[in-house]
Amino acid sequence: MKKRVLVIGAVAGGATFASQLRMLDDKIEIIVFEKNATMAFANCGLPYYLGGFVKQQDHLIAATPQSFQKDRNIEVRIQHEVIAIDRDQKKITIQDHIKDTRYDETYDSLVLSPGVTPVVPQIEGLSHANCYTLRAYEDMLKIDEYVEEKPESSVCIVGAGFIGLEMAENFKARGLTVHLVQRAGHVLNMLDVELANTIEDELKEQGIHLYTDTTIDKVDQNGTTLHLANGKIIEADFLLLAVGVKPNKQLAEQSKLDIGETGGVKVNRYMQTNDPSVYAIGDVIETIDFITGSPKRVPLAWVAHRQAYVAARHIASEPIEFKGALGTAICKVFDVTGALLGHNEKSLREKNISFKTVSHESKQHAGYYPGAEKLMIKVHFSPKDGKIYGAQIVGKDGVDKRIDIIATAVSAGLTVFDLQEIEIAYSPVYSSPKDPINMIGYKAMK
């Protein structure tokens, strides 16, 4: 009998897994269930459609149920929500929201990729406000409709992580007045403070009203007057909540799958849960920190895609291990880019890890060539053997190149001292004879 694999979730993790498994096995039966009306959309592209940089909605959709069936022989059932898992009988119960019916399907292997849900903070009077989150394709459509109807409105973004910062730029591009409220002492709190300061300067220069080290305490009944914990009052027509996400682990908990210490579904290096027939991938799981080996949740696209491939290989009997996540991430904030991987000062201190730090500030290419801009690099490493624990880079150009070099170095087991030996392509247009990456290695030797 043909092997049957069922997949819960049809966005980054689930759709990628199904595609990878089909490439490895052209006979296996694959059915994907998605509770929403859209599959395989570019979640990371949602802010840029709202900012007008992506002109057409359908450019964000990588596949449809029809294309999956035609091109890959994979059945996708949208608006079909899996509401229960019976591990003993190896079956799931599905609610068909189109026909309003309920039915069961059996599996040989089951893959969970339900993603995450935005966190909604506890704010007095929040129900009075016009609030949005941005996680699903449908969220984007609702926000876009509102901005189209009220193009001169004002917005308060709650949270200055990746989504909050990206949306500050994109709302500004749409002509909105933007307020940005951050609970922590600085934006993008995965960065150390001096690098975050550069991003904050850029936000203010671009006309973003920034409020750090505070929260919204109360929303008045009019829904637009916001009282901050620091005593200030903001007027905003609507709110975008971007304070974080939590894994959609309800199904896993109901079926008694193990939950890890970080709150994600616990898996092994092959993406199996404590039930060998049930796999989990993507934002819903607790994964492994590549640097420390400790449990970690990393809701990022590259990680989900890699885990999808690992799970597909295991089910196809061609196993490889997931080696862990660095958490390599990058964010454009107007004309400045911030990037990071691994651990910052706060994280290392919390884990009681002894570390040294080396920093370098220079131009991203030869100073005499037009367009030279400041580039700041900061690397934390082990004083014992030079193992790289974390890196952060902020600048206007060349940030992505340098963070990717360091990510490659860490993945290959190179130390901070080895960075001086990396032979980087040099031209005055792109770098210096000793690239900033090389300089980090030289400085670390001291």
Secondary structure, 3 states (H helix, E strand, C coil): CCCEEEEECCCHHHHHHHHHHHHHCCCCEEEEEECCCCCCECHHHHHHHHCCCCCCHHHHECCCHHHHHHHHCCEEEECEEEEEEECCCCEEEEEECCCCEEEEEECCEEEECCCEEECCCCCECHHHCCEECCCCHHHHHHHHHHHHHCCCCEEEEECCCHHHHHHHHHHHHCCCEEEEEECCCCCCCCCCHHHHHHHHHHHHHCCCEEEECCCEEEECCCCCEEEECCCCEEECCEEEECCCEEECCHHHHHCCCCECCCCCEECCCCCECCCCCEEECHHHEEEEECCCCCEECCCCHHHHHHHHHHHHHHHCCCCCCCCCECCCEEEEECCEEEEEEECCHHHHHHCCCCCEEEEEEEECCCCCCCCCCEEEEEEEECCCCCEEEEEEEEECCCHHHHHHHHHHHHHCCCECHHHHHCCCCCCCCCCCCCCHHHHHHHHHHC
